[in-house]
Amino acid sequence: MSLPPEKASELKQIIHQQLVKMDVHGRIREVLAETIREELGPEHQQLSTEDLIKALRQRGIIDDVMKELKFVTDVNEKETTSAPKPSTHFIDREPPVLKKTNFDPTRRYLYLQVLGGKAFLEHLQEPEPLPGQICSTFTLCLHFRNQRFRSKPVPCACEPDFHDGFLLEVHKDSLGDGSKMVDATTMLSICDPVHMVLIKTDTFGETTLVASYFLEWRSVLAAENGITNIAVELLGVGTESKVSVGVLNIRLEMYPQLNKTLSPEVTSTQFALERQKTAEKERLFLVYAKQWWREYLQIRPTHNVRLVKIFAQDENGVNHPVCSYVRPLRAGRLLDTPRQAARFVSVLGYERAPVIGGGGGKQEQWCSLLAFLCRNKGDCEDHANLLCSLLLGFGLEAFVCVGTKAKGVPHTWVMTCGTEGTITFWESLTGHRYIHKPINPDAPPVVEQPKPLYPYRTIGCIFNHQKFLANCQPSDAVEVCVFDLHDESKWKPMSGEAIKSVCPPGTTSSVPPFPPLCASAIEAAVASNEIELQLRILVSEHRKDLGLSTVWDDHLSYLLSPALAAYELERATGVSAGNEEFQDAVRRAVPDGHTFKGFPIHFVYRNARRAFATCLRSPFCEEIICCRGDQVRLAVRVRVFAYPESACAVWLMFACKYRSVL
């Protein structure tokens, strides 16, 4: 490409100015003199241009010049081509990110780099994905001191190609000295680990929890130059918690550099003291819990079959007191009401902890909150713990209840106690609420008793972050249970001090701090349009196979929107509204002598093909999709409602109108 003379002279001028600015000529003279001294010596050989360039390159002068030269693209050209969105590690959104990360030089940061993985042997036989091919991916999620990060998804492989950096801010928010530059000694007292959760997403969008690891980052405080490299061995979860799943290469670096590093003896002594302190508190709590349990069994021998759960295993197979799985959680601006919080928890997917082999036994696994949120699904205990935490954050007196449903199936749900004594049960998997009115078993038969609408049969214990109470009433049936929690003849409490000693806040605990909730990365309108378009194609293809033509009525499709909005409003608030307007609009859109049929259905995933297959299993929906008749017009409307953590409620409605022919 040849330049016009004026452009060439301008470019020469810019390069000349840059060379003068960097004093390149002076540096070349120095190198030349040095090279003549070293290379020629007494022999006085001829020095070639190649020798000089080689000498300049060895001393890095050419690299310095090239770095300083900045090539700027034309503004107009930049506007016409849209730059691809760079990935970001903060929350799940993808705003445009500057290539250089700016950080406050007055604060201390930990720069954590993930430089690849190895020995993920489960994926040893996995072929290299072809360009553009959809494949299973690994995503690494991090939480550190109220900050959350997420890596770019990388294809699953024996050596996954992780190359991500995360800038973690280190400060003591409890003392409000975030703006101060903390030294190594102060940082040694910050015992929060970096919680790392590895998620696998398959080609259908289904997520699996691969590993959950707590990284002790403070080893970098004793590292030379404030930099250390660690090979982190990740262990599996649940029944595989003793099995290695792979190794991550991690590099830790302090920004700005520490003026003074600690000795390795100081850091190892601090870690040992913390472990010893935590272990002693947990040992004392275990001694107390055993004594408390013996006293509980002495009240009534049948108590040994009641579901009184004091400890529960997390995803790594470690036992923690159940009270440590709950604590007040405020959702900021993301959730406005307790009922909206219940709706959010209910749209997170439900999946029982996986069990290898048969037997039908329930594998116990109470996930840490970060693992539950990153996977976007969990068991009923995970849902109940999160809902109870959110309700406590909204200022309600909330408890997690442990008991059974029909057929003696173990279950957990949430209960709130009103100031007037009203007891409300919240089903965390559905968002339904039930008012509890106890039946009086001693009342005469003529007295009308309340009919319980809730699905719960027995209740063994209730707990939150401060209290643990076991049911010691003659019967553990929920319908006759009296929730007078101050009456120790009905509810045996644990010592509040004992619970406080092992449950945060205000204690060094082996339980991780709660991460903040993240706003949704789903654009509801875009997602709704995509699913709707895919469903139209699927319906048209299905009808074509049946030898039927398909004519869509866009106006009728649009008229279905108010109904979908009303359904979600009812689920979120319990209030039904707007039905009259919807019915009136449909009557106007359907001419005399025509029949209208509609079928609404609700999902918590965004897979159009899976939703369509589910719809076809319903005879009502199949009747609409496969409708035959005169002047058949089909309609479909999809509405995605986005919630925090990229959870979503998806409502869709199929409808048809046709001329009635007798």
HULIN-V553711 format. One record per helix or strand. SS is the DSSP state (alpha for helix, beta for strand). FROM is the first residue (numbers start at 0). TO is the last residue. If there is no record, write none. Layout:
# HULIN-V553711
<<SS;FROM;TO> <SS;FROM;TO>>
This chain:
# HULIN-V553711
<<alpha;4;20> <alpha;23;42> <alpha;48;57> <alpha;60;67> <alpha;74;79> <beta;89;89> <beta;107;117> <alpha;120;122> <beta;136;143> <beta;146;149> <beta;153;154> <beta;162;169> <alpha;183;187> <beta;193;200> <beta;206;214> <alpha;216;221> <alpha;223;225> <beta;226;234> <alpha;237;239> <beta;243;254> <alpha;263;298> <alpha;300;304> <beta;310;312> <beta;318;320> <alpha;321;324> <alpha;337;346> <beta;348;349> <alpha;368;374> <beta;376;377> <alpha;379;392> <beta;396;403> <alpha;405;407> <beta;409;416> <beta;422;425> <beta;432;435> <beta;457;462> <beta;467;470> <beta;476;476> <alpha;477;479> <beta;490;492> <alpha;495;501> <alpha;523;544> <beta;551;551> <alpha;553;558> <alpha;560;572> <alpha;578;588> <beta;593;602> <alpha;607;615> <alpha;618;624> <beta;629;641> <alpha;643;645> <beta;647;658>>
